[in-house]
Amino acid sequence: MEKKIRSAVLMQNSYFDHPTEEDLERFLLRRSQGEEIDLIETHILACESCVARLEALETEIPPLKLALEQSETERLQKEAARAEHRWTAWLTFPRLSLAGAAAVLLLGVALAPQFIRRASPPVAEITLSAYRGVETPVVPLNRPLHLHLNALDLAEGPVTVQIVNSNGFEIWKRNAAVHKDEVSISVPNLQTAGAYLLRLYSPAQANGPGELLREFAFRVK
């Protein structure tokens, strides 16, 4: 109870205290808050000198207010410029304009599906023996192949590798070499299932094609 009485007495006495110049400026600029507004409004109702001070300040406030507004405008412009710089710096590469960065981004989006579609499956390692074997090897459809061809008893040196389909039409040919009783060669994807023959020829001569050295059979499925 005593605390409430003491608080009321202090509040009543504060109404008689003259506000400072800073208090009056805040009041004129509508920046006073809460209890300060009540104190100043109650005080100037009974204080002619403070009313005169307010009237004098009113003639000074417009230039002051204009200066404050200009300062605030400049501050907001600087903050906007810094924000725009951060945004454009995030989007751009060195020496690349914003439009260029957007073009690169769109190009990447356009090309990404193509790169995904064209991603090569793993290479299949296949060893083939002579054609007259009991069992025909099977190689995977639409996979790049790395073939190891049995070249036992063949002289080391260049050979020609040819693949033909079941109708005898050539679908692929490449030069290779016999090395340590083997011909090792990479073959692109075979995209049609069925039976195939792979033939090894000696190098072509001036008077005609090379001699058939080996023939291998395999199936693609």
Buried (B, 14 or more C-beta within 10 A) or exposed (E): EEEEEEEEEEEEEBBEEEBEEEBBBBBBEEEBEEEBBEBBEBBBEEBEEBEEBBEEBEEEBEEEEEEEEEEEEEEEEEEEEEEEEEEEEEEBEEEEEEEEBEEEEEEEEEEEEEEEEEEEEEEBEBEBBEBEEEEEEEBBBEBBBEBBBBBEEBEEEEBBBBBBBEEEEEBBEEEBBBEEEBBBBEBEBBEEEEBBBBBBBBEEEEEEEBEEBBBBBBBBE
